[in-house]
């Protein structure tokens, strides 16, 4: 058995975090002893491990609780999923590390690295990450030709275009977060976020379709990986964005 202090030290988290997990019923102690201290057993240790794995993969706490409390939750299957996602992340880091190492050598004068090479690794890493994480679903929804065309368009972006693509992506998220605080998906700020999102998509889409845009919006809610991406910034932001995009595309009726 572990006291809250011992468990926190072993897991590398704060006692405040464990108390908060108790408050939101994400991780309850096995019992409270006669001195009023929380005591944790093996079952709680295993659950905390799962929580920390999911947190490392950017799932929000509400989603983690929902998954862990599901009647069909399979710990072994979840760990296999964690392993797969971490291996994918390692591949992504390897690409970035290689790019950084080449850039250092270039700055030191040991090799010559073109601007194209500097950004090629970043673009390739982004395409490969999207394929690993969402490729199957996206290809089933939009078809092989549409996805291949988008990937090709992204890889062919110039240095300036890629930088603009990255800036616009950040602007979408910042504007969306500000709009979320208003609580109005039909408001000017939310609709501005949708317009910026359209502009961002057109860096990789061959042509624009309101139906396709609305379908992507719905996927942000239906697919927990997309939901986690947006809800990590603000819980509920994925659904808010979906609602705003449905209004923007006229598909909210």
N, C-alpha and C positions, 0 to 999 in steps of 0.2 A: 504494500500500500504506500501511497505517496501523499505527503502534505502538499498544499498548493505551492509552497516555496520550492520544495524538491522537484515537483513536476515542472514548474516554470523554468528552473535552472537546467533540468535535463533536456527540455524541449527547445530551449533558447528563446523563450517568450517571457513577457512580464507577468507578474501576478495580477496586475490590473487587467491584462488581456483575458486571463482565465476567469476573473470575476465577471468581466463583461460577457464572456461566452455563457457563463452561468445565468446571468440576468436575461439574456435573450433565448435561453433554453437550447443553446447549440451544444453545450457541453456541461452537463450537470455532474456534480461530484457523486461518488458512490454513496456517501453519507456525510453527515455533519457530526463530528465527535462531541463528547461531553463538554469540551472546552470551547465549542462553537467554531472549530476550524474545519474547513473543507478537506475531505479525504478522497483520493482517487485510486481506483483499482485498475486491473489489466484492461478491462473493457473500455474504460475511459481513456487510457493511454493509447489504445489502438484507434479509438475515434479521433483523438487529438491528432494523431499521425495523419489520418485521412484529411482532416480539416486543413492542416498545414500544407499537405500536398496540393489540395484544391486551391488554397490561397496563393501558392507559388505559381499556379497556372491561371491566376487572375479571375477566379470565380468569386462573386460577391457572397457575403455570409448568408443571405436569405436563400440563395440558390443552393449553397452547400447544405444547409439544414434540410431543405426540401429533398435533396438527393439522398442524404444519409438516413433520413427518416422514412424513406420510401419502403414499403413492405418487401419489394423485390430487390433491394440493394444488395449487391454481391461484392464483398470486400476484395476478393481475389481478382475479380473482373475489373474492379475500379483501379487496383494497383497495376494491372496489366495496361490499362488505359493511361495511367500516369506515366508509366515507363515509356510508352510509345510517344506521348507528347513531349517528354523530356528529351528523348532521342532526337525528335524533330528539332527541338530548340537547340540541342548541341550542334546539329548540322548547320543551323542558321548562324550560330556563334562562330563555327569554324570558318564559314564563308567570310564573315565580318573580320575575324582575326587575321585571316589571310590577306584581306584587303588592307587592313591597318599595317601589317608587317611590310607589305609592298610599298605603302605610302611612306613609311619610316625610311626604308631603303632609298626611296626616291628623294626624300628631303636630305638625306645624308650624301647624296650624289653617287650611290653605289649602282643604281639602275635608273633608267628613264621610264617614267610612267605617264602615259597620256591622260588627258582629262577624261577621255572615253573610258579608259581602264578604271579610273578612280570611281566612276559611277556605275560601271558595268556590274561590279560585284553586288552593289546595293540593289540594283534593278533585278538581277538574277535571283538574289536572295528573296526579294519580295514575291516574285512570281512563283518560286519553288515553295515558299511558305504558304501562299494562297492555295496552291495545288494540293499540298499535303493536308491542309486543314479543311478546305472547302471544295476541292476539285470535284469529288464525286457528286455532291449535291448540286453544285452549280452546273455541271455538265448535263446532269439528268434534267435540270430545270430549263436550261437555255440551249443545250445542244453543243456538240463538239466544235462545230465551226465557229460559233459565237465566242466560245471560251478561247480557242486557239487564236482567233483574231485579236481578242483583247490582250492576250499575253504578248503577241507579236508587236502590237502597238506600244505596249509599255516598254518592251525591250528596245524599241527603236526611238524612244524619247531622247532628245538631246540633253546635254548637261543643264541648260537653262530651263528646258521644259520639265525635266525631272525635279529641279529645285522648286519650280512653280507648283508642280503636282504635290510635293511634300508640304509646301507652305499652305496651299489651299486645303489640304487634308486637316492640318492643324486648325485652320480658321473655321472649318466646318464644326469641329468638336467644340471649340471655344464659343462660337456663336450659339450652338445647340445647347450648351450648358447654361449660358446666360438666358436663353429662351425658356429652358426648363424651369428656371426660377420664377418665371412669370406664370407658369401653369396654363398657358394658353397656346395650344398647338396651331390655332388659326391666326395668332397674332403676327405682327410685322416681323418680329425677331425670329420666330420659328420658321416663317415662310422664307426669310432671308437665308436661314441655315439650309433649307431645302434647295433654294436656287444655287447656293454655293456647292451643295452636294451634287447637283446636276452638272455644274461646271467641272467639278472634280472627276465625275464619272466619264465625262467626254474626253478625258485624256486617254482613256482605255477603251471606251465603247466606239464602235464603228458609226452608229447612228443612235438617235434618242427615241425612246418609246415610253409613253406614260404608263402603259401596261407593265412593261418590264421594270420600270422604276418602282411602281407600286408593288410588284412581286418581290423585288429586293427588300422593300420596306417590311413586307410581311415576314420575310425570312429573318429579319432582325429580331423578331419576337418568337418565331417558331423554332429557331435553331439556338440552343443554349450557348453555343460558342459566340455567336454574334451578340446575343443578349448580354453575355458576360463582358464583352468588349465595351459596350456602352454603359452598362450598369455599374461597372467598376468606378466610373467617374461620378455617377449619381444613380442610386437605385431607382429604377423606374424610367430611366432615360430612354431605353430602347423602345418601350411602348409609346412614350411621348413622341419620339422621332417617327415611329410608324404612323401614328395618328396625324402628325404634321404633314408627312409625305403623302398620305392618302388625300388630305385636303388639297395639297399642292398639285397633285396629279388629277384631281377631280374624281377619285375613286372611292370617296368616303360615303357615297350615297348607299 
